Amino acid sequence: MAKSATPAVELPVGERSVRISNPDRVYFPELGATKLDLVRYYLSVGDGIVNALWDRPCMLHRFPKGLPGGKVHQKRLPGGAPDWIPTVRVYFPRYGRHADELCVRELADVIWAVQMSTVEFHPWNSRASDTESPDEWRIDLDPMPDCPWSRVRRVAGVVHEVLDELGAVGWPKTSGGSGLHVYVRIAPEFGFKDVRRAALAFAQEVQRRAPRDVTTAWWRRDRDPAQLFVDYNQNARDHTIAAAYSVRGNPAATVSTPVRWAEIDDIHPRDFTIETVPARYTELGDIQAGMDDAVFDIAPLLELADRHGVDEPVDLDES
């Protein structure tokens, strides 16, 4: 006789009830972590993940059979959504098509997405009210294969220095991989191309101060494998990276975790997993909760781009 599936469970999430089917399905075999464990993790960081995703178009990385079954990149809202799940319509110029993407406004939206096998949440850097005007500038410190973590830390210090000189507040987090992300809240007054050009001007300034450590070369073949790439391209339209508090689809179930600048010399991205982050969150709460109160005007960066003759970055296919 075939083994019957584990009965579904109904979980109260705020004013909603979310049904979790196959709660004992193992998503992370090396940890033995199940779908229900993943749900419980996201419940434990509820305010933080909602703040990170709130009102943004969101691409989902789904693993319907757990990590061994492979990943599905889901831009469109999965079928079968209840009528209370919010969406926002976005346009993909390359294909001349629209899609309705998840647009989180409460924790139940997140938990429903996890029920639909979502492990990673990848939001846009713009909001539903104006998807074409970013309100988040993203600095991606992306180490090349031979770049040591000590170099990532060193470059993070340079990034912090330049941000301070600009009068911008940066909010660092681990990537959940081998790098760091730094977010800066900006006024939604410019389009993606301007924000990306400002990000390139910033990246080149960091490179000027740390030329042995940093590359901004667009083509991978032109990068030194021991350097760190300051990836300004993450500010291009429809380019997304894992949200703060998002689990990553790797065997260790690492988490893209907000950290304080003073912690960076003492941490490693592997420190933060679905097993360790809940206790940290209980102690510290959402340390990025004040981001919306620290809005930066990118006009000085665009002026820097003009002074240094920063050209429009290499055009990207905007899917």
C-alpha positions, 0 to 999 in steps of 0.5 A: 500500500502506498504511503499516505501523505502527511495531513495538511495543517491550518495555520493562523497568520494574522487574520488569515488562515493558511493551509500548509499541504505536505508539511513534512516534505523535506526541503533541505536534506542535509538539515532534515528541514521540512516545508513546515520548518521553512514556514516556521522560520518565516513566521519567526522573522515576520515583520522583517520579511514583510518590511523587505517585500512590502508593496514590491513586485516579487519574483519567487524561487520555488522548489516544488520537490525540495532542493533536490527537485530543482528550482523554478523561477516564477515571475507570474503569481502561481495558480490557485491563489486565494482572492486576498493575495495582492498582485501588481502588473509589470511589463516586460519590454523584451517580450511585449508582455505583462505579468501579475506578480506577488506584491506582499502586504501582510505576513499571510501573503509570504506564508501562502507563497511558502505553501506554494513551495517558495524558498527565496523571495526576490523583490524589485527595487521599486514599489507598486505605486510606480514600478518604473521609479526605484526607491532602493539603490542596491550595492552588490559586493559580489566576490569572484571565485578566488576572492577571500572573505577578508577582501569583502570585509575590506571593500565593505569598509570603503563602501561605508566610507564613501556613503558617509561622505555622500551623506547616505545611510547604507544598510548592509546584509549578507547575501546568503551566498559569499558576498554582501549587499548594501541598500540605500533608500532613495527618493523615487524621482529617477528611472532605472537608467539614472539609478544604474548610472549613479550606481556605476559612478559609486562603484567606480569611486570605490574602485578608485579607492581600492583598485587592487581589491575591486573591479567594475568590469562588465564582462566576467572574462575581464575580471580578476578572479581574486577581486570583488565585483561591485555589481551596479547592474543589480539596479537595472530594471527587473533585476532582483536579488534576495530580500533581507531575511530570505532563505537561500536555496542551498544545502545549508539553508543560509539566510540573507541577513541584515547586519550592523556595520560594526559586525562585519569584521566578526561575521561570515555569511555561513553564520546565518541560517534558518536555524540561527537567525530566529534567535538573532531576530528575537534579540535584535528585531528588524535592524533595517526597520528605519530604512524608510526614514533615511532617504538619499537624493542621488543627484550628487551621484549623477553629478559625480558621474558627469564629472568623471565622464561615466557613460551609460552602462552597457545596455541590458536585455530587460526581460 
